[in-house]
């Protein structure tokens, strides 16, 4: 008799809600079908969707939470459906952003003169030109010696020191 009553209740509930309350067999169970839980009165309880708080909401809730006395914080968390791990994560995020935006300590960087870079480039070019000049002067010395040994005269080119 109890089996008949329970099956009648299940049939009535399935007609009302459109979902069978009988547990499915292992063969019928699939990964697509979510687990159903029953609350008081035989109504189905759907799992809550994850809430997302904007940065402004997080900061506001964090300020309110930190302003409360020690005994009131638990009540605040329950009322807003929050956990202490969320509060601590939001705190870390806030502190990290504060540190990133804080003014830097230590010596300030010197202002860079825009001509300094050009001057350094000209110095490099001058050093390269001096090295090339030294090399070419050695080549000319060798050519003079070869010319003296072989007896082939070189054309004389006069270089002024002012050029």
C-alpha positions in Angstrom: 0.0 0.0 0.0 2.9 2.4 0.8 4.4 1.6 -2.6 1.1 2.5 -4.3 0.9 5.8 -2.4 4.4 6.7 -3.2 4.0 5.9 -6.8 0.8 8.0 -6.9 2.6 10.9 -5.4 5.4 10.6 -7.8 2.9 10.4 -10.7 1.1 13.5 -9.5 4.4 15.4 -9.0 5.7 14.4 -12.5 2.4 15.6 -14.0 2.7 19.0 -12.2 6.4 19.6 -12.9 6.8 17.6 -16.1 9.8 15.7 -14.7 9.9 12.2 -13.5 10.9 11.8 -9.8 11.8 8.2 -10.2 15.6 7.7 -10.2 16.8 6.7 -13.6 18.5 3.4 -14.2 22.2 3.4 -14.9 21.6 2.5 -18.5 19.2 5.5 -18.9 21.5 8.0 -17.1 23.5 10.2 -19.4 26.1 13.0 -18.9 23.7 15.5 -20.4 21.1 15.0 -17.6 21.9 17.2 -14.5 21.4 15.8 -11.1 18.1 16.8 -9.5 17.7 17.5 -5.8 14.4 17.7 -4.0 13.6 20.4 -1.4 10.7 20.7 0.9 7.3 20.2 -0.8 8.8 18.1 -3.6 10.0 21.1 -5.6 13.2 20.8 -7.6 16.2 22.9 -6.7 18.3 24.0 -9.5 21.9 24.8 -8.8 22.6 28.5 -8.7 24.5 30.1 -11.5 27.8 31.7 -10.6 27.5 35.3 -9.7 30.0 37.8 -11.1 30.6 41.1 -9.3 32.0 44.1 -11.1 35.1 45.8 -9.7 33.0 48.6 -8.3 30.7 46.1 -6.5 33.6 44.2 -5.2 35.2 47.3 -3.7 31.9 48.5 -2.3 31.2 45.2 -0.6 34.8 45.1 0.7 34.5 48.5 2.2 31.2 47.6 3.9 32.7 44.3 5.2 35.8 46.0 6.6 33.8 48.7 8.3 31.8 46.2 10.3 32.6 45.0 13.8 34.0 41.5 14.3 30.7 39.9 15.3 28.8 41.4 12.4 31.0 40.2 9.5 29.6 36.6 9.4 26.0 37.9 9.2 27.1 40.3 6.4 28.6 37.4 4.4 25.5 35.2 4.9 23.2 38.1 3.8 25.1 38.7 0.6 25.9 35.0 -0.1 29.7 35.5 0.1 32.6 33.6 1.5 35.7 34.8 3.3 37.8 33.5 0.5 36.1 35.9 -1.9 36.8 38.8 0.5 40.4 37.8 0.9 40.9 37.5 -2.9 39.3 40.9 -3.5 41.6 42.3 -0.8 44.7 40.9 -2.5 43.5 42.3 -5.9 43.0 45.7 -4.4 46.3 45.7 -2.6 48.1 44.5 -5.7 46.6 47.3 -7.8 47.5 49.9 -5.1 51.2 48.7 -5.2 51.3 48.8 -9.0 50.0 52.4 -9.1 52.0 53.6 -6.1 54.7 56.2 -6.9 58.2 54.6 -7.3 60.7 54.9 -4.5 64.3 55.8 -4.8 66.2 58.2 -7.1 64.2 59.8 -9.9 65.4 59.2 -13.4 67.4 62.0 -14.9 65.8 63.8 -17.8 67.4 62.6 -21.0 68.8 65.3 -23.4 67.5 64.5 -26.9 71.0 65.5 -28.3 72.8 62.9 -26.2 71.7 60.1 -28.5 72.8 62.0 -31.6 76.2 62.8 -30.0 76.8 59.2 -29.1 76.0 58.1 -32.7 78.5 60.8 -34.1 81.2 59.5 -31.7 80.7 56.0 -32.9 81.0 57.2 -36.5 84.1 59.1 -35.8 85.8 56.1 -34.1 85.0 54.0 -37.1 86.4 56.6 -39.5 89.6 56.8 -37.4 90.0 53.0 -37.5 89.5 52.9 -41.3 92.0 55.8 -41.7 94.6 53.9 -39.8 94.0 50.8 -41.8 94.2 52.7 -45.1 97.4 54.5 -44.1 99.0 51.0 -43.4 97.8 49.9 -46.9 99.5 52.9 -48.5 102.8 52.2 -46.5 102.8 48.7 -47.9 102.1 49.9 -51.4 105.0 52.3 -51.1 107.4 49.6 -50.0 106.2 47.2 -52.8 106.7 50.1 -55.3 110.3 50.7 -54.1 111.1 46.9 -54.2 109.6 46.4 -57.7 110.7 49.8 -59.1 107.3 50.7 -60.3 106.7 54.4 -59.6 103.4 55.5 -57.8 101.5 58.5 -58.6 102.1 61.1 -56.0 99.0 62.5 -54.3 99.3 65.4 -51.9 97.0 65.5 -49.0 96.7 68.6 -47.0 96.3 68.4 -43.3 93.4 70.9 -43.5 91.2 68.7 -45.7 
